[in-house]
Amino acid sequence: MEIKVRQANDGDLDEVERLYGELNDYLAEHVNYPRWSREVYPLREHAEEGLRAGNLYVALCGEKIAGTVIFLYEQGEAYRSVEWQIDFDVPVIIIHILAVHPAYMGCGVGKALLEYAEELGRSQGMRAVRLDTFEENLPAVRLYEKCGFSYRGLVDLGLEEIYGLKWYKAFEKIL
């Protein structure tokens, strides 16, 4: 299956929103490793924010959006507490809301989005790709480790009151 990653455009927003909804419906019926839920996270407004900033990307299988991700370039203060392999203040890409449609889980979409982040980061002079995931999100942890990301420790992102989740595993891949 060929997967193509590109920057999202205005015409993608409805399909990204549908992907978020269908993924959350799937998670509600199965083991919800990331603890996402419809009407809470992720939402269309997150995709809109990413699009406005030019940081929303989509993975296509044919004409269908099979996955999406937002790349950030500023680390939250909570990331200062993590023991990164290289200095906190170096330029990095942060993976935010990496989501794969249930119909494409296990097909390499997540891997393609991570590889694209690495290529984009190298072309922009970034030194690393960093990300975090809820500590119990075992499929994500396996994906990140399989793709060469190094576990750097637990971080409290201050989201316990909002989402009820305290600890997140932080990962880094040096470019």
N, C-alpha and C positions, 0 to 999 in steps of 0.2 A: 504494500500500500504506500503510495507516494504521498508525503506530507509536505506542504509548502507553508512557510511562515512569512507573514507580511504585516506591515503596520496597518492597523484598522482604520476605517473611514466611517463617516456618518451613516452610510448605508448598512454598516455591520451592527449597529447598536441593538436593533430589535432582535437579531439572531443571537447576539451575546446575552441579552436579557433572557431569551428563551432557553439558552444553554444553562444559565444559572438556575432558572426555575426547574428545568427537567433534571438537572443534577441534584438539586435539593429534594425533589420528589423521590428520586432514586435513593438518596441517602436516608430519607425518612422511612423507607421500606427495608433497608439493609443496614449493615453495621456502619454507623456514621462516624468514621474515624476523625474527620476534621471538625466535627460538631457544628457544621454549618446548618442553617435552616432558612426556609423561605420567609420572606418579609423581614429577615434580620441581616443575613450576610451570606454571600455577596449580593449586592443590589445593582440595579441599572445605574443608579447615581455613582457607584464606584467606577463602572465602565465609562460613564460620561466624563468623570473627572480625569480618568486616564486618557481618554480620547482628546479632551481639551488640551492636556499637557503634551500630547504627541507620544504618549508612552503605552498606549493600548495596542497589543498585537494579537493576531489570530493565527491559528494553525488550520489549514484547509486540507480536507481530503476530498478531492474533486472540487465541487462548488460549495460543499457543506462545511460550516465552521465546526471543527471537531474539538477545538480547545482554544483557550485564550489566556493571556497573562498581561500583567501590567509591570513595566520596568520602572523602578524609582532610582533616583540618583542621590538622595539624601537619606542618611541613616537616622533613625530615631535615637533619642538619648539613651534609651534602654540598651542599645547595642554597645554602648561604652563599657558595660559591665562584662562583656564577653571577651574571652582570651583568644583573639584572632591570631592567625599565623603571621599576618603583617599588620602594620600600624592602622589604627582605627581611621585616621584622617586621610588615608590614600583614596583616590577616586575609585568607586565601586558601583556595580549595578546591584540593586536589591530586587529580588523576585517577589512580586506581590500578586496575590489572587491568581495562582496558577490553577486553572479549572479545565477538566477534560469531560466532554459529554459522555454519559454512560455507555452509549453505543460504540464508543471508540476506546474504552478503557482496555489497557493491555496491548494496544496496537502501536505504541511508540510515540504517541502524541506528546505526552509529558516530556519524554526524552528529547524530542525535536525542539520543543520550546526552550528547554535548558541549553541545548547545543546552540540554538540561535542567540540566546543571551550571551554565551561565551564568544561567539563570532562578533556580535555587535559590540561587546565590551572591548575586545581586542582592537577592533577598528576605531574605537573612540578613545583608546589609550587608558582604559580602565585597568586596574591591577587585580581585581577579584570580582567574583559573583558571590553575593551573600543572600541568605534567606533564612526563614524560620518556619516551623510548623508546630501545631499543637503536639505536645509530647506523646500522645497516644495515637497519632496518625501514622500507623505502621506502614501502610502502602507508600506514603510519601517519603518516609524515612528510608525505606528500601530503595526507592527510585533515586533519591539523592545520593545515597551511598554507592549504588550501582553506576551512577554517572560521575563518580570520582569526587564528590563533595566530602569534606572532612567535618565530622561532628566537632563542634567547638564548645558545647556546654548548654546548660539551661538558662533561659532568660525570662524574667517577668516583664511582660510588655505593658502592664498596667490595665489589662483588659478584663480582669476578673469581675468587676462590677457591671461591665457592659455585656459581656458574653458568658461570664461564669467560668472562664478558662484562665488559669494563672500561669502555668509553665509551658514554655515553648522551647523546642530544640533548635539551636542555631547551627547553621552549616555554612561552609565557605569553600570556594574553589579558586585557587590562585590561577591567574591567566598568564 
